Structures are given as C-alpha cells and as structure tokens.
Amino acid sequence: MANLKEIRNRIASVSSTMQITSAMKMVSAAKLKKAQDNITAMRPYAQKLTELLQNLSSALNEEVGGEYTAQRTVQKVLVVAITSNRGLCGAFNSNIIKQVNAVANNKYAGKQVDLITIGKKGNDILGKSYKVIANESSLFDDLTFSNVSKIAETLMEKFVAGEYDKIELVYNHFRNAASQDVITEDYLPLQPVEGNSTSNVDYIFEPSKKEIVVTLIPKSLKIQLYKAVRDSFAAEHGARMTAMHKATDNATELRNQLKLTYNKARQAAITNEILEIVGGAEALNN
C-alpha cells in the first residue's frame, strides 16, 4: 500500500485537475449558448435560400450559372475539412479525420484528393497524408461572414477554372450539446433537384431571372459554407463541454476513491501504533 504522503500528493493532483476541467466546462457552456443561438438563427434563412435556388434550378443553364453546375468526370477532388484549433473535445476532431480518410480512400479511391483545412487539429494530422493547398485555421480568430466568403470565393474560382471536378465539405453538424453528426456535403457542382414538390411555384422576377440567379448562386454557396463552419463551431463547444463534464465526474470519482484509500491507510497506521504502544506496556509489566 502506498504511503500517506504519496496518496496526499495524488489527491492534490486530481483535485487540481478537477478544478481545471470544471472551469473549462463552464467556459464552453457559456460559449456554446452564443454559438447555438447563432446557428439556430441562421438555419431557416440558409434552408430557405437553398429551397429558392432549387426552385430556380430550371434557370441554371450554360448562359445562367452553368459554370457552377458543370458535371465533369471526377478526377480531381477538393475536400474542405472543418475541425477545431484546440483539443480536449472528445472525438470531435478524430471523427472528421476518419471521415476524410474514408472519403479519400473509399469514395474517391484512385483520384487526386487535395484539402483545404479549417482548424489546426485537422491540418496537423491530415497534412501528413494529403496535399493541403490552404490552411484557414485563423478563421476562428474572427469568425465572420465576410471572412468565410473569401474562402467560398476561392472554392468557386477553383471549380469554375477547372482545377477541381468536385468539392465537398466534411464537418460536424450540431444536433445538441451531447451529440454531433459527421456530415459529408456536396458543395460543387450544384446538383439538380429531381421531383421538387415546389417546382410549380410561380415567381415574378424583377429585374430579371438571369440577374437574380447570377446573384443568388454565389450568395447561396457562401451561406452554405458559413453555415457549415458555424455548425462545426457550435458542435465543438458542445463536444468540449460534454468531454470536460465527463472528465470532471471521473476526477471526482477518483478523488473519492483516493480519499477512502487514504483514510484506510491512516486508520491502519494508527492501529499499528496503538498495538505497538500496548505491546510495549505489556512487556514492561512483565
């Protein structure tokens, strides 16, 4: 059995760790509330914009937005992997890395797969196995629509220029604080919608259908990327809060076990001292 000093040191160490994880949990909970409000507020707008674009899909031809719908033989693929800049968030980052590997090695086996990474954790790991053409990890330092739009414009330019035949997003979708879903989402080319139930909607176009669609497509693509990044950002804080909550619970349990061990060891030491005193007194009497 370890001596009392060693057990006391372990109790102090575990208690210190428990304070850190508890503080990180509270910080993530506070950040999660704001991030959750942001993604919840923008989802209806993003969904409505996507629905509108789908209803106007008949206008997507070679003259109007056709450069974004070009279906080419897939030889070169660009994957946008969205992770986090920091760890201590459970399987949040490892799930994305696994999914990117699955996309590259299974879905696009034998094809050229390059990456754009958003998040240091993904860049550090995936950069060892794939060509990373851009690392946008600094985006989380100032997560705004204008900064995300610059990345979306780069993606659109590369697709229109024919540098890549397919662009996909891989990110964590925020469901709730304790649950995130890994999403692989087609970004470009735009996919035509078949059997759309709202295809008979009659729109009045002002100033013209062409001008509206030309403006709507880039905006829709920027919103799609912004929603994915915001989704991942909220999921990160949810995953970190859950991970730190579990870590705090485990540290509390371990500390209680160590205290019980300490008390048993201390009681045994006191009992031994009493027995030695009694034994010495009996020896003197005899």
Secondary structure, DSSP 8 states (H G I E B T S, - for coil): ---HHHHHHHHHHHHHHHHHHHHHHHHHHHHHHHHHHHHHHHHHHHHHHHHHHHHTGGG-BTTTBGGGT------EEEEEEE--SS--STTHHHHHHHHHHHIIIIITTTSEEEEEEESHHHHHHHTTTSEEEEE-GGGGGS--HHHHHHHHHHHHHHHHTTS-SEEEEEEEEEEETTEEEEEEEEEES----SS-TTTT-----SS-HHHHHHHHHHHHHHHHHHHHHHHHHHHHHHHHHHHHHHHHHHHHHHHHHHHHHHHHHHHHHHHHHHHHHHHHHHHHH-
